[in-house]
């Protein structure tokens, strides 16, 4: 079992920044890869970024590469998503995700709103 709790969302102006956190429980954090996804109103959930279990490999969707950074602290059982130069169309609920023993785990998400 893995329990994920996202935080750090909020309201930011276009061009602004947000830093999201996802705290994990389950004593297995250091051996699981983690991903950040988002779902905008009326749209499908989409992958934003991915990080391997030891943080040595990261992958980004084309639409965020160069602006977003995923990182993790295995000592704190937490994965982060630093977002810069945010756009209004990136208003969404942001979720963290992992897969373990063929089960998919999601947090409840944190709302990020980009508006002036």
SVG drawing of the C-alpha trace seen along z (x, -y; Angstrom):
<svg xmlns="http://www.w3.org/2000/svg" viewBox="-15 -40 36 47">
<polyline fill="none" stroke="black" stroke-width="0.4" points="0.0,0.0 1.2,-3.5 -0.6,-6.6 0.2,-9.9 -0.7,-13.4 -0.1,-16.4 0.3,-20.0 1.5,-23.3 -1.1,-24.3 -2.7,-27.8 -3.4,-30.8 -0.5,-32.4 -0.3,-35.0 0.7,-34.1 4.5,-33.8 4.6,-32.9 5.9,-29.9 4.6,-27.1 6.3,-24.3 4.2,-21.2 5.1,-18.5 3.8,-14.9 4.4,-13.1 4.4,-9.3 3.9,-6.7 4.4,-3.0 8.1,-2.5 8.9,-1.8 9.4,-5.3 13.1,-4.8 12.4,-1.9 9.5,-3.4 9.5,-5.7 7.2,-8.7 5.2,-10.8 3.3,-14.0 0.2,-14.3 -2.4,-17.0 -6.0,-17.3 -7.4,-20.5 -11.2,-21.1 -12.8,-19.1 -9.5,-17.4 -7.9,-14.1 -5.3,-13.5 -1.8,-13.9 1.7,-13.1 3.8,-16.1 7.1,-14.6 8.6,-11.4 11.5,-10.5 13.2,-7.2 13.5,-5.7 17.0,-7.1 16.4,-10.4 19.0,-9.6 16.6,-9.7 13.9,-12.3 11.5,-12.6 9.4,-15.6 6.5,-16.2 7.4,-18.5 5.0,-21.2 6.8,-21.6 10.4,-20.8 12.7,-23.7 10.1,-25.2 9.3,-22.4 11.7,-20.4 10.9,-17.2 13.0,-16.1 12.8,-13.9 14.1,-13.4 14.1,-9.8 15.1,-10.8 11.8,-12.7 9.7,-10.4 8.7,-13.3 8.7,-14.2 8.5,-17.8 7.5,-19.6 8.9,-23.1 7.0,-25.0 8.1,-28.3 6.6,-30.5 3.2,-29.2 0.5,-29.7 -3.3,-30.1 -3.9,-26.9 -1.9,-25.0 -4.6,-25.6 -5.3,-22.0 -5.5,-19.6 -2.0,-18.2 -1.6,-14.6 1.3,-12.4 1.4,-8.8 3.3,-5.6 2.9,-2.0 3.9,0.8 3.3,4.5 1.0,3.9 -1.2,1.5 -1.5,-2.1 -1.6,-4.7 -2.9,-8.3 -3.1,-11.1 -6.2,-13.3 -4.5,-16.1 -3.7,-19.8 -5.3,-22.6 -3.0,-25.0 -4.7,-28.0 -2.9,-30.4 -4.9,-33.6 -4.4,-37.4"/>
</svg>
